[in-house]
């Protein structure tokens, strides 16, 4: 089906406008509680917008320093699949 890609696109979850704030706040709490979260990493969109490709996928951030997702200059906005991932202390 030539239009399958279109269907898939619409099925993707759109990020809430406060995705970054909420997710980073949760990580911040997790770190304060001396849990196993050490920091945050950005898992970039496999279809890679140019903005996300400039990010270092191995970089570790503190929640306060992490780049805001979706990236401000990402053309996909809320549909960008760049996500935050916790970095665990036992990694
Ligand atoms: Zn993006």
PDB file of the backbone (N, CA, C, O) and the ligand in Angstrom, with CONECT records:
HET     ZN  A 101       1
ATOM      1  N   UNK A   1       0.832  -1.220   0.000  1.00  0.00           N
ATOM      2  CA  UNK A   1       0.000   0.000   0.000  1.00  0.00           C
ATOM      3  C   UNK A   1       0.859   1.260   0.000  1.00  0.00           C
ATOM      4  O   UNK A   1       1.661   1.470   0.910  1.00  0.00           O
ATOM      5  N   UNK A   2       0.692   2.082  -1.005  1.00  0.00           N
ATOM      6  CA  UNK A   2       1.552   3.273  -1.077  1.00  0.00           C
ATOM      7  C   UNK A   2       1.302   4.277   0.049  1.00  0.00           C
ATOM      8  O   UNK A   2       2.158   5.119   0.322  1.00  0.00           O
ATOM      9  N   UNK A   3       0.145   4.199   0.706  1.00  0.00           N
ATOM     10  CA  UNK A   3      -0.148   5.218   1.717  1.00  0.00           C
ATOM     11  C   UNK A   3       0.061   4.723   3.145  1.00  0.00           C
ATOM     12  O   UNK A   3      -0.328   5.389   4.104  1.00  0.00           O
ATOM     13  N   UNK A   4       0.677   3.556   3.277  1.00  0.00           N
ATOM     14  CA  UNK A   4       0.927   3.014   4.612  1.00  0.00           C
ATOM     15  C   UNK A   4       1.748   3.959   5.488  1.00  0.00           C
ATOM     16  O   UNK A   4       1.499   4.083   6.687  1.00  0.00           O
ATOM     17  N   UNK A   5       2.715   4.614   4.883  1.00  0.00           N
ATOM     18  CA  UNK A   5       3.579   5.493   5.661  1.00  0.00           C
ATOM     19  C   UNK A   5       2.768   6.627   6.285  1.00  0.00           C
ATOM     20  O   UNK A   5       3.084   7.114   7.371  1.00  0.00           O
ATOM     21  N   UNK A   6       1.723   7.031   5.579  1.00  0.00           N
ATOM     22  CA  UNK A   6       0.886   8.126   6.041  1.00  0.00           C
ATOM     23  C   UNK A   6       0.095   7.692   7.269  1.00  0.00           C
ATOM     24  O   UNK A   6      -0.031   8.435   8.242  1.00  0.00           O
ATOM     25  N   UNK A   7      -0.432   6.479   7.203  1.00  0.00           N
ATOM     26  CA  UNK A   7      -1.191   5.926   8.309  1.00  0.00           C
ATOM     27  C   UNK A   7      -0.299   5.841   9.554  1.00  0.00           C
ATOM     28  O   UNK A   7      -0.689   6.238  10.652  1.00  0.00           O
ATOM     29  N   UNK A   8       0.891   5.317   9.346  1.00  0.00           N
ATOM     30  CA  UNK A   8       1.824   5.183  10.457  1.00  0.00           C
ATOM     31  C   UNK A   8       2.124   6.524  11.095  1.00  0.00           C
ATOM     32  O   UNK A   8       2.227   6.638  12.317  1.00  0.00           O
ATOM     33  N   UNK A   9       2.260   7.522  10.265  1.00  0.00           N
ATOM     34  CA  UNK A   9       2.554   8.870  10.748  1.00  0.00           C
ATOM     35  C   UNK A   9       1.456   9.361  11.687  1.00  0.00           C
ATOM     36  O   UNK A   9       1.732   9.939  12.738  1.00  0.00           O
ATOM     37  N   UNK A  10       0.209   9.123  11.291  1.00  0.00           N
ATOM     38  CA  UNK A  10      -0.911   9.600  12.107  1.00  0.00           C
ATOM     39  C   UNK A  10      -1.072   8.810  13.397  1.00  0.00           C
ATOM     40  O   UNK A  10      -1.634   9.311  14.371  1.00  0.00           O
ATOM     41  N   UNK A  11      -0.582   7.587  13.405  1.00  0.00           N
ATOM     42  CA  UNK A  11      -0.732   6.769  14.597  1.00  0.00           C
ATOM     43  C   UNK A  11       0.299   7.106  15.657  1.00  0.00           C
ATOM     44  O   UNK A  11       0.170   6.701  16.813  1.00  0.00           O
ATOM     45  N   UNK A  12       1.306   7.837  15.265  1.00  0.00           N
ATOM     46  CA  UNK A  12       2.322   8.174  16.246  1.00  0.00           C
ATOM     47  C   UNK A  12       1.754   9.096  17.309  1.00  0.00           C
ATOM     48  O   UNK A  12       0.953   9.988  17.032  1.00  0.00           O
ATOM     49  N   UNK A  13       2.194   8.854  18.523  1.00  0.00           N
ATOM     50  CA  UNK A  13       1.750   9.686  19.631  1.00  0.00           C
ATOM     51  C   UNK A  13       2.354  11.074  19.515  1.00  0.00           C
ATOM     52  O   UNK A  13       3.558  11.241  19.323  1.00  0.00           O
ATOM     53  N   UNK A  14       1.504  12.037  19.636  1.00  0.00           N
ATOM     54  CA  UNK A  14       2.007  13.399  19.657  1.00  0.00           C
ATOM     55  C   UNK A  14       2.389  13.745  21.089  1.00  0.00           C
ATOM     56  O   UNK A  14       1.694  13.375  22.035  1.00  0.00           O
ATOM     57  N   UNK A  15       3.483  14.446  21.235  1.00  0.00           N
ATOM     58  CA  UNK A  15       3.931  14.819  22.572  1.00  0.00           C
ATOM     59  C   UNK A  15       3.037  15.918  23.139  1.00  0.00           C
ATOM     60  O   UNK A  15       2.620  16.832  22.427  1.00  0.00           O
ATOM     61  N   UNK A  16       2.760  15.812  24.410  1.00  0.00           N
ATOM     62  CA  UNK A  16       2.043  16.891  25.079  1.00  0.00           C
ATOM     63  C   UNK A  16       2.952  18.121  25.105  1.00  0.00           C
ATOM     64  O   UNK A  16       4.176  17.992  25.117  1.00  0.00           O
ATOM     65  N   UNK A  17       2.354  19.305  25.114  1.00  0.00           N
ATOM     66  CA  UNK A  17       3.184  20.527  25.104  1.00  0.00           C
ATOM     67  C   UNK A  17       4.112  20.601  26.314  1.00  0.00           C
ATOM     68  O   UNK A  17       5.150  21.262  26.266  1.00  0.00           O
ATOM     69  N   UNK A  18       3.735  19.920  27.404  1.00  0.00           N
ATOM     70  CA  UNK A  18       4.580  19.979  28.596  1.00  0.00           C
ATOM     71  C   UNK A  18       5.403  18.701  28.777  1.00  0.00           C
ATOM     72  O   UNK A  18       5.833  18.383  29.886  1.00  0.00           O
ATOM     73  N   UNK A  19       5.617  17.968  27.672  1.00  0.00           N
ATOM     74  CA  UNK A  19       6.385  16.728  27.743  1.00  0.00           C
ATOM     75  C   UNK A  19       7.746  16.931  28.424  1.00  0.00           C
ATOM     76  O   UNK A  19       8.104  16.201  29.348  1.00  0.00           O
ATOM     77  N   UNK A  20       8.490  17.925  27.956  1.00  0.00           N
ATOM     78  CA  UNK A  20       9.832  18.137  28.498  1.00  0.00           C
ATOM     79  C   UNK A  20       9.771  18.475  29.991  1.00  0.00           C
ATOM     80  O   UNK A  20      10.504  17.899  30.794  1.00  0.00           O
ATOM     81  N   UNK A  21       8.894  19.408  30.352  1.00  0.00           N
ATOM     82  CA  UNK A  21       8.796  19.843  31.742  1.00  0.00           C
ATOM     83  C   UNK A  21       8.437  18.670  32.654  1.00  0.00           C
ATOM     84  O   UNK A  21       9.069  18.456  33.688  1.00  0.00           O
ATOM     85  N   UNK A  22       7.421  17.922  32.256  1.00  0.00           N
ATOM     86  CA  UNK A  22       6.948  16.817  33.093  1.00  0.00           C
ATOM     87  C   UNK A  22       7.980  15.716  33.229  1.00  0.00           C
ATOM     88  O   UNK A  22       8.221  15.210  34.325  1.00  0.00           O
ATOM     89  N   UNK A  23       8.592  15.343  32.101  1.00  0.00           N
ATOM     90  CA  UNK A  23       9.543  14.243  32.122  1.00  0.00           C
ATOM     91  C   UNK A  23      10.780  14.619  32.923  1.00  0.00           C
ATOM     92  O   UNK A  23      11.262  13.840  33.745  1.00  0.00           O
ATOM     93  N   UNK A  24      11.292  15.828  32.674  1.00  0.00           N
ATOM     94  CA  UNK A  24      12.496  16.244  33.384  1.00  0.00           C
ATOM     95  C   UNK A  24      12.218  16.421  34.876  1.00  0.00           C
ATOM     96  O   UNK A  24      13.080  16.138  35.709  1.00  0.00           O
ATOM     97  N   UNK A  25      11.020  16.886  35.210  1.00  0.00           N
ATOM     98  CA  UNK A  25      10.658  17.031  36.622  1.00  0.00           C
ATOM     99  C   UNK A  25      10.639  15.663  37.305  1.00  0.00           C
ATOM    100  O   UNK A  25      11.072  15.533  38.450  1.00  0.00           O
ATOM    101  N   UNK A  26      10.143  14.653  36.610  1.00  0.00           N
ATOM    102  CA  UNK A  26      10.105  13.304  37.168  1.00  0.00           C
ATOM    103  C   UNK A  26      11.528  12.786  37.405  1.00  0.00           C
ATOM    104  O   UNK A  26      11.803  12.160  38.428  1.00  0.00           O
ATOM    105  N   UNK A  27      12.417  13.049  36.467  1.00  0.00           N
ATOM    106  CA  UNK A  27      13.804  12.597  36.621  1.00  0.00           C
ATOM    107  C   UNK A  27      14.475  13.330  37.777  1.00  0.00           C
ATOM    108  O   UNK A  27      15.243  12.748  38.543  1.00  0.00           O
ATOM    109  N   UNK A  28      14.168  14.615  37.882  1.00  0.00           N
ATOM    110  CA  UNK A  28      14.750  15.429  38.951  1.00  0.00           C
ATOM    111  C   UNK A  28      14.346  14.841  40.304  1.00  0.00           C
ATOM    112  O   UNK A  28      15.173  14.703  41.206  1.00  0.00           O
ATOM    113  N   UNK A  29      13.069  14.500  40.428  1.00  0.00           N
ATOM    114  CA  UNK A  29      12.583  13.882  41.665  1.00  0.00           C
ATOM    115  C   UNK A  29      13.285  12.557  41.924  1.00  0.00           C
ATOM    116  O   UNK A  29      13.703  12.264  43.045  1.00  0.00           O
ATOM    117  N   UNK A  30      13.406  11.763  40.866  1.00  0.00           N
ATOM    118  CA  UNK A  30      14.051  10.463  40.985  1.00  0.00           C
ATOM    119  C   UNK A  30      15.484  10.587  41.466  1.00  0.00           C
ATOM    120  O   UNK A  30      15.973   9.733  42.207  1.00  0.00           O
ATOM    121  N   UNK A  31      16.165  11.659  41.042  1.00  0.00           N
ATOM    122  CA  UNK A  31      17.553  11.854  41.459  1.00  0.00           C
ATOM    123  C   UNK A  31      17.615  12.325  42.905  1.00  0.00           C
ATOM    124  O   UNK A  31      18.486  11.912  43.671  1.00  0.00           O
ATOM    125  N   UNK A  32      16.672  13.201  43.270  1.00  0.00           N
ATOM    126  CA  UNK A  32      16.634  13.728  44.635  1.00  0.00           C
ATOM    127  C   UNK A  32      16.360  12.622  45.638  1.00  0.00           C
ATOM    128  O   UNK A  32      16.907  12.616  46.740  1.00  0.00           O
ATOM    129  N   UNK A  33      15.502  11.684  45.239  1.00  0.00           N
ATOM    130  CA  UNK A  33      15.115  10.592  46.125  1.00  0.00           C
ATOM    131  C   UNK A  33      16.239   9.570  46.254  1.00  0.00           C
ATOM    132  O   UNK A  33      16.047   8.509  46.846  1.00  0.00           O
ATOM    133  N   UNK A  34      17.405   9.882  45.706  1.00  0.00           N
ATOM    134  CA  UNK A  34      18.542   8.980  45.691  1.00  0.00           C
ATOM    135  C   UNK A  34      18.153   7.612  45.120  1.00  0.00           C
ATOM    136  O   UNK A  34      18.573   6.560  45.602  1.00  0.00           O
ATOM    137  N   UNK A  35      17.348   7.681  44.091  1.00  0.00           N
ATOM    138  CA  UNK A  35      16.987   6.463  43.376  1.00  0.00           C
ATOM    139  C   UNK A  35      18.125   6.093  42.454  1.00  0.00           C
ATOM    140  O   UNK A  35      19.262   6.524  42.647  1.00  0.00           O
ATOM    141  N   UNK A  36      17.817   5.298  41.458  1.00  0.00           N
ATOM    142  CA  UNK A  36      18.898   4.832  40.606  1.00  0.00           C
ATOM    143  C   UNK A  36      19.059   5.683  39.345  1.00  0.00           C
ATOM    144  O   UNK A  36      19.809   5.321  38.439  1.00  0.00           O
ATOM    145  N   UNK A  37      18.352   6.815  39.290  1.00  0.00           N
ATOM    146  CA  UNK A  37      18.527   7.684  38.126  1.00  0.00           C
ATOM    147  C   UNK A  37      19.723   8.609  38.333  1.00  0.00           C
ATOM    148  O   UNK A  37      19.813   9.318  39.335  1.00  0.00           O
ATOM    149  N   UNK A  38      20.631   8.586  37.371  1.00  0.00           N
ATOM    150  CA  UNK A  38      21.848   9.379  37.478  1.00  0.00           C
ATOM    151  C   UNK A  38      21.775  10.628  36.613  1.00  0.00           C
ATOM    152  O   UNK A  38      22.435  11.629  36.891  1.00  0.00           O
ATOM    153  N   UNK A  39      20.974  10.560  35.573  1.00  0.00           N
ATOM    154  CA  UNK A  39      20.907  11.690  34.666  1.00  0.00           C
ATOM    155  C   UNK A  39      19.935  11.396  33.549  1.00  0.00           C
ATOM    156  O   UNK A  39      19.120  10.479  33.650  1.00  0.00           O
ATOM    157  N   UNK A  40      20.019  12.167  32.489  1.00  0.00           N
ATOM    158  CA  UNK A  40      19.105  11.990  31.371  1.00  0.00           C
ATOM    159  C   UNK A  40      19.874  12.023  30.054  1.00  0.00           C
ATOM    160  O   UNK A  40      20.849  12.757  29.891  1.00  0.00           O
ATOM    161  N   UNK A  41      19.408  11.215  29.140  1.00  0.00           N
ATOM    162  CA  UNK A  41      20.028  11.101  27.833  1.00  0.00           C
ATOM    163  C   UNK A  41      18.922  11.338  26.809  1.00  0.00           C
ATOM    164  O   UNK A  41      17.745  11.133  27.107  1.00  0.00           O
ATOM    165  N   UNK A  42      19.288  11.764  25.619  1.00  0.00           N
ATOM    166  CA  UNK A  42      18.280  11.966  24.578  1.00  0.00           C
ATOM    167  C   UNK A  42      18.400  10.853  23.549  1.00  0.00           C
ATOM    168  O   UNK A  42      19.446  10.673  22.925  1.00  0.00           O
ATOM    169  N   UNK A  43      17.319  10.115  23.386  1.00  0.00           N
ATOM    170  CA  UNK A  43      17.296   9.090  22.345  1.00  0.00           C
ATOM    171  C   UNK A  43      16.711   9.757  21.114  1.00  0.00           C
ATOM    172  O   UNK A  43      15.549  10.165  21.108  1.00  0.00           O
ATOM    173  N   UNK A  44      17.527   9.865  20.068  1.00  0.00           N
ATOM    174  CA  UNK A  44      17.071  10.655  18.922  1.00  0.00           C
ATOM    175  C   UNK A  44      16.144   9.863  18.009  1.00  0.00           C
ATOM    176  O   UNK A  44      16.214   8.638  17.918  1.00  0.00           O
ATOM    177  N   UNK A  45      15.289  10.601  17.350  1.00  0.00           N
ATOM    178  CA  UNK A  45      14.359  10.078  16.365  1.00  0.00           C
ATOM    179  C   UNK A  45      15.119   9.241  15.330  1.00  0.00           C
ATOM    180  O   UNK A  45      16.060   9.732  14.706  1.00  0.00           O
ATOM    181  N   UNK A  46      14.711   7.976  15.147  1.00  0.00           N
ATOM    182  CA  UNK A  46      15.425   7.145  14.163  1.00  0.00           C
ATOM    183  C   UNK A  46      15.325   7.713  12.750  1.00  0.00           C
ATOM    184  O   UNK A  46      16.186   7.442  11.912  1.00  0.00           O
ATOM    185  N   UNK A  47      14.291   8.491  12.479  1.00  0.00           N
ATOM    186  CA  UNK A  47      14.175   9.119  11.166  1.00  0.00           C
ATOM    187  C   UNK A  47      14.903  10.452  11.114  1.00  0.00           C
ATOM    188  O   UNK A  47      14.904  11.161  10.107  1.00  0.00           O
ATOM    189  N   UNK A  48      15.518  10.758  12.243  1.00  0.00           N
ATOM    190  CA  UNK A  48      16.413  11.880  12.375  1.00  0.00           C
ATOM    191  C   UNK A  48      16.102  13.191  11.685  1.00  0.00           C
ATOM    192  O   UNK A  48      16.404  13.349  10.502  1.00  0.00           O
ATOM    193  N   UNK A  49      15.509  14.128  12.387  1.00  0.00           N
ATOM    194  CA  UNK A  49      15.427  15.484  11.868  1.00  0.00           C
ATOM    195  C   UNK A  49      16.826  16.070  12.002  1.00  0.00           C
ATOM    196  O   UNK A  49      17.599  15.632  12.854  1.00  0.00           O
ATOM    197  N   UNK A  50      17.160  17.054  11.171  1.00  0.00           N
ATOM    198  CA  UNK A  50      18.517  17.627  11.225  1.00  0.00           C
ATOM    199  C   UNK A  50      18.880  18.148  12.609  1.00  0.00           C
ATOM    200  O   UNK A  50      20.029  18.042  13.039  1.00  0.00           O
ATOM    201  N   UNK A  51      17.901  18.707  13.297  1.00  0.00           N
ATOM    202  CA  UNK A  51      18.163  19.269  14.623  1.00  0.00           C
ATOM    203  C   UNK A  51      18.629  18.190  15.588  1.00  0.00           C
ATOM    204  O   UNK A  51      19.561  18.404  16.363  1.00  0.00           O
ATOM    205  N   UNK A  52      17.974  17.023  15.542  1.00  0.00           N
ATOM    206  CA  UNK A  52      18.316  15.982  16.496  1.00  0.00           C
ATOM    207  C   UNK A  52      19.629  15.305  16.148  1.00  0.00           C
ATOM    208  O   UNK A  52      20.323  14.792  17.026  1.00  0.00           O
ATOM    209  N   UNK A  53      19.969  15.305  14.866  1.00  0.00           N
ATOM    210  CA  UNK A  53      21.215  14.644  14.469  1.00  0.00           C
ATOM    211  C   UNK A  53      22.439  15.393  14.986  1.00  0.00           C
ATOM    212  O   UNK A  53      23.532  14.834  15.077  1.00  0.00           O
ATOM    213  N   UNK A  54      22.241  16.655  15.319  1.00  0.00           N
ATOM    214  CA  UNK A  54      23.352  17.443  15.860  1.00  0.00           C
ATOM    215  C   UNK A  54      23.599  17.112  17.324  1.00  0.00           C
ATOM    216  O   UNK A  54      24.621  17.507  17.886  1.00  0.00           O
ATOM    217  N   UNK A  55      22.671  16.388  17.947  1.00  0.00           N
ATOM    218  CA  UNK A  55      22.842  16.024  19.353  1.00  0.00           C
ATOM    219  C   UNK A  55      23.775  14.829  19.484  1.00  0.00           C
ATOM    220  O   UNK A  55      23.838  13.974  18.601  1.00  0.00           O
ATOM    221  N   UNK A  56      24.486  14.784  20.581  1.00  0.00           N
ATOM    222  CA  UNK A  56      25.338  13.639  20.862  1.00  0.00           C
ATOM    223  C   UNK A  56      24.494  12.597  21.600  1.00  0.00           C
ATOM    224  O   UNK A  56      24.081  12.826  22.736  1.00  0.00           O
ATOM    225  N   UNK A  57      24.235  11.448  20.955  1.00  0.00           N
ATOM    226  CA  UNK A  57      23.358  10.454  21.575  1.00  0.00           C
ATOM    227  C   UNK A  57      23.946   9.845  22.850  1.00  0.00           C
ATOM    228  O   UNK A  57      23.226   9.247  23.649  1.00  0.00           O
ATOM    229  N   UNK A  58      25.238  10.000  23.029  1.00  0.00           N
ATOM    230  CA  UNK A  58      25.873   9.424  24.210  1.00  0.00           C
ATOM    231  C   UNK A  58      25.960  10.431  25.353  1.00  0.00           C
ATOM    232  O   UNK A  58      26.343  10.080  26.469  1.00  0.00           O
ATOM    233  N   UNK A  59      25.606  11.671  25.073  1.00  0.00           N
ATOM    234  CA  UNK A  59      25.755  12.709  26.098  1.00  0.00           C
ATOM    235  C   UNK A  59      24.783  12.487  27.245  1.00  0.00           C
ATOM    236  O   UNK A  59      23.639  12.080  27.044  1.00  0.00           O
ATOM    237  N   UNK A  60      25.261  12.761  28.442  1.00  0.00           N
ATOM    238  CA  UNK A  60      24.437  12.653  29.641  1.00  0.00           C
ATOM    239  C   UNK A  60      24.213  14.049  30.181  1.00  0.00           C
ATOM    240  O   UNK A  60      25.146  14.847  30.279  1.00  0.00           O
ATOM    241  N   UNK A  61      22.979  14.337  30.529  1.00  0.00           N
ATOM    242  CA  UNK A  61      22.671  15.664  31.047  1.00  0.00           C
ATOM    243  C   UNK A  61      22.073  15.558  32.433  1.00  0.00           C
ATOM    244  O   UNK A  61      21.545  14.518  32.827  1.00  0.00           O
ATOM    245  N   UNK A  62      22.169  16.661  33.166  1.00  0.00           N
ATOM    246  CA  UNK A  62      21.347  16.801  34.354  1.00  0.00           C
ATOM    247  C   UNK A  62      20.014  17.344  33.846  1.00  0.00           C
ATOM    248  O   UNK A  62      19.975  18.049  32.837  1.00  0.00           O
ATOM    249  N   UNK A  63      18.917  17.016  34.542  1.00  0.00           N
ATOM    250  CA  UNK A  63      17.613  17.479  34.047  1.00  0.00           C
ATOM    251  C   UNK A  63      17.574  18.986  33.756  1.00  0.00           C
ATOM    252  O   UNK A  63      16.903  19.420  32.821  1.00  0.00           O
ATOM    253  N   UNK A  64      18.289  19.773  34.552  1.00  0.00           N
ATOM    254  CA  UNK A  64      18.272  21.215  34.340  1.00  0.00           C
ATOM    255  C   UNK A  64      19.023  21.648  33.084  1.00  0.00           C
ATOM    256  O   UNK A  64      18.774  22.730  32.554  1.00  0.00           O
ATOM    257  N   UNK A  65      19.938  20.810  32.607  1.00  0.00           N
ATOM    258  CA  UNK A  65      20.758  21.171  31.452  1.00  0.00           C
ATOM    259  C   UNK A  65      20.333  20.486  30.167  1.00  0.00           C
ATOM    260  O   UNK A  65      20.871  20.779  29.099  1.00  0.00           O
ATOM    261  N   UNK A  66      19.372  19.576  30.260  1.00  0.00           N
ATOM    262  CA  UNK A  66      19.003  18.790  29.082  1.00  0.00           C
ATOM    263  C   UNK A  66      18.364  19.665  28.016  1.00  0.00           C
ATOM    264  O   UNK A  66      17.647  20.613  28.336  1.00  0.00           O
ATOM    265  N   UNK A  67      18.620  19.350  26.740  1.00  0.00           N
ATOM    266  CA  UNK A  67      17.974  20.106  25.664  1.00  0.00           C
ATOM    267  C   UNK A  67      16.461  19.921  25.728  1.00  0.00           C
ATOM    268  O   UNK A  67      15.973  18.849  26.088  1.00  0.00           O
ATOM    269  N   UNK A  68      15.747  20.942  25.387  1.00  0.00           N
ATOM    270  CA  UNK A  68      14.286  20.882  25.435  1.00  0.00           C
ATOM    271  C   UNK A  68      13.768  20.074  24.245  1.00  0.00           C
ATOM    272  O   UNK A  68      14.129  20.338  23.098  1.00  0.00           O
ATOM    273  N   UNK A  69      12.911  19.080  24.537  1.00  0.00           N
ATOM    274  CA  UNK A  69      12.284  18.282  23.479  1.00  0.00           C
ATOM    275  C   UNK A  69      10.806  18.632  23.371  1.00  0.00           C
ATOM    276  O   UNK A  69      10.179  18.864  24.404  1.00  0.00           O
ATOM    277  N   UNK A  70      10.220  18.683  22.195  1.00  0.00           N
ATOM    278  CA  UNK A  70      10.926  18.630  20.925  1.00  0.00           C
ATOM    279  C   UNK A  70      11.883  19.814  20.745  1.00  0.00           C
ATOM    280  O   UNK A  70      11.638  20.913  21.244  1.00  0.00           O
ATOM    281  N   UNK A  71      12.960  19.566  20.032  1.00  0.00           N
ATOM    282  CA  UNK A  71      13.938  20.622  19.813  1.00  0.00           C
ATOM    283  C   UNK A  71      13.257  21.816  19.146  1.00  0.00           C
ATOM    284  O   UNK A  71      12.402  21.648  18.276  1.00  0.00           O
ATOM    285  N   UNK A  72      13.647  23.027  19.564  1.00  0.00           N
ATOM    286  CA  UNK A  72      12.973  24.237  19.075  1.00  0.00           C
ATOM    287  C   UNK A  72      12.966  24.348  17.549  1.00  0.00           C
ATOM    288  O   UNK A  72      12.021  24.885  16.973  1.00  0.00           O
ATOM    289  N   UNK A  73      14.012  23.845  16.896  1.00  0.00           N
ATOM    290  CA  UNK A  73      14.045  23.993  15.439  1.00  0.00           C
ATOM    291  C   UNK A  73      13.711  22.682  14.724  1.00  0.00           C
ATOM    292  O   UNK A  73      14.056  22.501  13.557  1.00  0.00           O
ATOM    293  N   UNK A  74      13.037  21.770  15.430  1.00  0.00           N
ATOM    294  CA  UNK A  74      12.639  20.520  14.795  1.00  0.00           C
ATOM    295  C   UNK A  74      11.372  20.749  13.971  1.00  0.00           C
ATOM    296  O   UNK A  74      10.378  21.260  14.487  1.00  0.00           O
ATOM    297  N   UNK A  75      11.407  20.370  12.684  1.00  0.00           N
ATOM    298  CA  UNK A  75      10.229  20.592  11.841  1.00  0.00           C
ATOM    299  C   UNK A  75       9.045  19.707  12.219  1.00  0.00           C
ATOM    300  O   UNK A  75       7.911  19.996  11.836  1.00  0.00           O
ATOM    301  N   UNK A  76       9.295  18.633  12.964  1.00  0.00           N
ATOM    302  CA  UNK A  76       8.202  17.731  13.313  1.00  0.00           C
ATOM    303  C   UNK A  76       7.476  18.152  14.587  1.00  0.00           C
ATOM    304  O   UNK A  76       6.388  17.651  14.870  1.00  0.00           O
ATOM    305  N   UNK A  77       8.050  19.042  15.338  1.00  0.00           N
ATOM    306  CA  UNK A  77       7.402  19.528  16.549  1.00  0.00           C
ATOM    307  C   UNK A  77       6.990  18.401  17.477  1.00  0.00           C
ATOM    308  O   UNK A  77       7.799  17.537  17.816  1.00  0.00           O
ATOM    309  N   UNK A  78       5.721  18.412  17.890  1.00  0.00           N
ATOM    310  CA  UNK A  78       5.210  17.431  18.846  1.00  0.00           C
ATOM    311  C   UNK A  78       5.248  16.004  18.343  1.00  0.00           C
ATOM    312  O   UNK A  78       5.144  15.068  19.136  1.00  0.00           O
ATOM    313  N   UNK A  79       5.397  15.818  17.039  1.00  0.00           N
ATOM    314  CA  UNK A  79       5.421  14.449  16.517  1.00  0.00           C
ATOM    315  C   UNK A  79       6.826  13.899  16.395  1.00  0.00           C
ATOM    316  O   UNK A  79       7.023  12.768  15.953  1.00  0.00           O
ATOM    317  N   UNK A  80       7.798  14.698  16.785  1.00  0.00           N
ATOM    318  CA  UNK A  80       9.174  14.222  16.746  1.00  0.00           C
ATOM    319  C   UNK A  80       9.307  13.060  17.726  1.00  0.00           C
ATOM    320  O   UNK A  80       8.729  13.077  18.813  1.00  0.00           O
ATOM    321  N   UNK A  81      10.080  12.050  17.322  1.00  0.00           N
ATOM    322  CA  UNK A  81      10.220  10.887  18.183  1.00  0.00           C
ATOM    323  C   UNK A  81      11.481  10.924  19.039  1.00  0.00           C
ATOM    324  O   UNK A  81      11.870   9.911  19.621  1.00  0.00           O
ATOM    325  N   UNK A  82      12.108  12.070  19.116  1.00  0.00           N
ATOM    326  CA  UNK A  82      13.194  12.217  20.080  1.00  0.00           C
ATOM    327  C   UNK A  82      12.581  12.134  21.476  1.00  0.00           C
ATOM    328  O   UNK A  82      11.591  12.806  21.762  1.00  0.00           O
ATOM    329  N   UNK A  83      13.164  11.317  22.336  1.00  0.00           N
ATOM    330  CA  UNK A  83      12.620  11.171  23.692  1.00  0.00           C
ATOM    331  C   UNK A  83      13.739  11.209  24.726  1.00  0.00           C
ATOM    332  O   UNK A  83      14.906  10.974  24.415  1.00  0.00           O
ATOM    333  N   UNK A  84      13.355  11.509  25.955  1.00  0.00           N
ATOM    334  CA  UNK A  84      14.299  11.425  27.070  1.00  0.00           C
ATOM    335  C   UNK A  84      14.350   9.998  27.570  1.00  0.00           C
ATOM    336  O   UNK A  84      13.345   9.287  27.599  1.00  0.00           O
ATOM    337  N   UNK A  85      15.545   9.601  27.963  1.00  0.00           N
ATOM    338  CA  UNK A  85      15.709   8.305  28.611  1.00  0.00           C
ATOM    339  C   UNK A  85      16.501   8.532  29.884  1.00  0.00           C
ATOM    340  O   UNK A  85      17.459   9.304  29.896  1.00  0.00           O
ATOM    341  N   UNK A  86      16.101   7.858  30.958  1.00  0.00           N
ATOM    342  CA  UNK A  86      16.884   8.006  32.186  1.00  0.00           C
ATOM    343  C   UNK A  86      18.222   7.268  32.062  1.00  0.00           C
ATOM    344  O   UNK A  86      18.308   6.207  31.444  1.00  0.00           O
ATOM    345  N   UNK A  87      19.244   7.844  32.651  1.00  0.00           N
ATOM    346  CA  UNK A  87      20.515   7.136  32.758  1.00  0.00           C
ATOM    347  C   UNK A  87      20.570   6.583  34.164  1.00  0.00           C
ATOM    348  O   UNK A  87      20.460   7.330  35.137  1.00  0.00           O
ATOM    349  N   UNK A  88      20.738   5.285  34.275  1.00  0.00           N
ATOM    350  CA  UNK A  88      20.695   4.655  35.580  1.00  0.00           C
ATOM    351  C   UNK A  88      22.091   4.605  36.201  1.00  0.00           C
ATOM    352  O   UNK A  88      23.099   4.512  35.501  1.00  0.00           O
ATOM    353  N   UNK A  89      22.122   4.670  37.527  1.00  0.00           N
ATOM    354  CA  UNK A  89      23.410   4.738  38.213  1.00  0.00           C
ATOM    355  C   UNK A  89      24.222   3.458  38.067  1.00  0.00           C
ATOM    356  O   UNK A  89      25.441   3.474  38.237  1.00  0.00           O
ATOM    357  N   UNK A  90      23.564   2.366  37.757  1.00  0.00           N
ATOM    358  CA  UNK A  90      24.309   1.112  37.629  1.00  0.00           C
ATOM    359  C   UNK A  90      24.812   0.879  36.222  1.00  0.00           C
ATOM    360  O   UNK A  90      25.395  -0.169  35.947  1.00  0.00           O
ATOM    361  N   UNK A  91      24.599   1.844  35.307  1.00  0.00           N
ATOM    362  CA  UNK A  91      25.068   1.661  33.926  1.00  0.00           C
ATOM    363  C   UNK A  91      26.581   1.715  33.876  1.00  0.00           C
ATOM    364  O   UNK A  91      27.168   1.582  32.803  1.00  0.00           O
TER     365      UNK A  91
HETATM  366 ZN    ZN A 101      13.097  16.124  15.892  1.00  0.00          ZN
END
